[in-house]
């Protein structure tokens, strides 16, 4: 009996020590990956990349990779120039590594990255804090201005006011159990939706379904869920590279079309005011100069739009093209592109109207000149003495 009691006491003591050891040991991480924040600025009309690269000693970015082994590619028309930047230290103590890229159509793009390891709840909390509580644009703008001061000759027609866009990418490389995309949707779809929305509170079933509807997968064990201000990627480092670069490009396009929208809005307002103030035939004669300025703006916007729109090409890579189309639609590129196209059509109609008014004024002037000459001739004819 005493042996049995002693054995029981030893078992209880061993269990107590095991429980204490478990409490003292750090929790096992169920997720690992990186959290990235993308901050972009529209700084000028054009950046001469060759001059910039020579001035700052930066490197030309390699072309994006492919999602699979087929001979298909995603290619920049003019690859951006990139360089590493000093780490960014947040008030929370987080230390973010960074890189800056310069695009030839006048956009600078910064990506700050923080390695992550933890559970789903901690990632949800981090997403909410980064999306809503930290003003990354104000932290990044001084960095960009300091960088551009080194190569002023490469910056063509700099803007006095910079438009900016930020975007968050939550890249999960590993999940305990190596689940498939279907498994993640089933078991953690609600948390993924919270991460993409940056919300700590659980979303409704309808909102969760709306978020998860905007996703794409190529293999069984990869997934990209795209939102308007954040994306969730479940993939390897190499596999996520293309998705990250396409998200970066989509946001840079959004930034460019926002600029064109504001530019055309200002130009059209000026034209409307000019037309409202001008009345009468003689005043319309001066419309030729205004029409010429308007047409110059139209040509400039059309050229810049085409350059930004064609900065990247998809050659036979249907998945990359589909992923870009999804990303562009979610961040709002087609909406702003349609606004710009509509305002371009309006500006063209105004240009034709102004030219027509000018031609009418010119025709009236010519007719009045002919009549005046005829009257002068008649005057001298009747005034002259008869012989």
Protein Blocks (a to p, Z undefined) as FASTA:
>chain_A
ZZmmmmmmmmmmmmmmmmmmmmmpccddfbdcdddddddddfbfbdcfklmmmmnopacd
dddddfbfbdcddddfbacddddddddddfkopacdddddddfkopacddddddddddfk
lmmmmmmmmmmmpcfklmmmmmmmmmmmmmmmlpghiafbdcdddddddddfbdghiaaf
klmmmmmmmmmmmmmnopabdcdfklmmmmmmmgcdfblmbccdddfkbccddddfklmm
mmmmmmmmmmmmmmmmmmmmmmmmmmmmmmmmmmmmpgcjklmmmmmmmmmmmmmmmmmm
mmmmmmmmmmpccehiaklmmmmmmmmmmnommmmmmmmmmmmmmmmmmmmmmmmmmmmm
mmmmmmmmmmmmmmmmmmmmmmpccZZ
